[in-house]
Every structure is written in structure tokens, then in C-alpha cells.
């Protein structure tokens, strides 16, 4: 089970959802191939200032997101792609040392989520984080 938060930004006088924060209740299970996260659940509204700087999180790229036609209200995060990218990052200079088990949250750009959702022919504006 995952707790979801949305960070909004203001643009042209309108609130725009920018990032989806995904926090697992009991840590991420890195032994799975894909983590499926229900988008049909309540979202917490949060601001960028409320995010704890000491929380280890990683961004999830649109190439690491998946859809499953059997789970239409879920988004998948393909762990082999995430692990490959994290292993590459670890080899770069000045990259902090961390273990996958220390990652406490994922950050997904709403624009990336919108792209993957549109490939499934869903209207992202009908999802519940816009109108709660």
C-alpha cells in the first residue's frame, strides 16, 4: 500500500499539479519486477516547502512507468529500469552513497504521468487529484 501526495505550483493564477510523491507503508519491495500503485485513492495536498529534505527519494522517469490493461486504475514502476539507472548514478563522481532499501519515496512528474496515462487513452484531468 502506498500513500500519495501531490505538490502543486501556481501558474497564471491557477494551481497546477506538478509532482506526485509516492511513499510506501513498509518500504519498497525491490525484489518485485514492478510496483503497481493505485491512482484511485485519496491524495494528500502538500507543498514543496513541506517536503523533508532529509527524506531520501528518487525521481521516476517516464521510461520507468508502465501501464497494465488488466489494472486500468494503476500505474506501474518497473524496478529493473530504476535499478539500472541507480547503479549507473552510483558510479558518477560526487554521487552520495545510498542503498535501495534507504529510498523512502518516489517523485513522479505529473507531465510524465499524463503522457503514460494518455497512451492508455485516459483523460488525466478526470483523476481525483485535480478535484479533491
Secondary structure, DSSP 8 states (H G I E B T S, - for coil): -EEEEEEEEEETTEEEEEEEEEEESS---TTSSEEEEESSS--EEE-GGGS-TTS-EEEE-GGGEE--TT-TTEEEEEHHHHHHHHHHHHTSTT-----GGG--EEEEEHHHHHHHHHHTT--GGGSTTT--
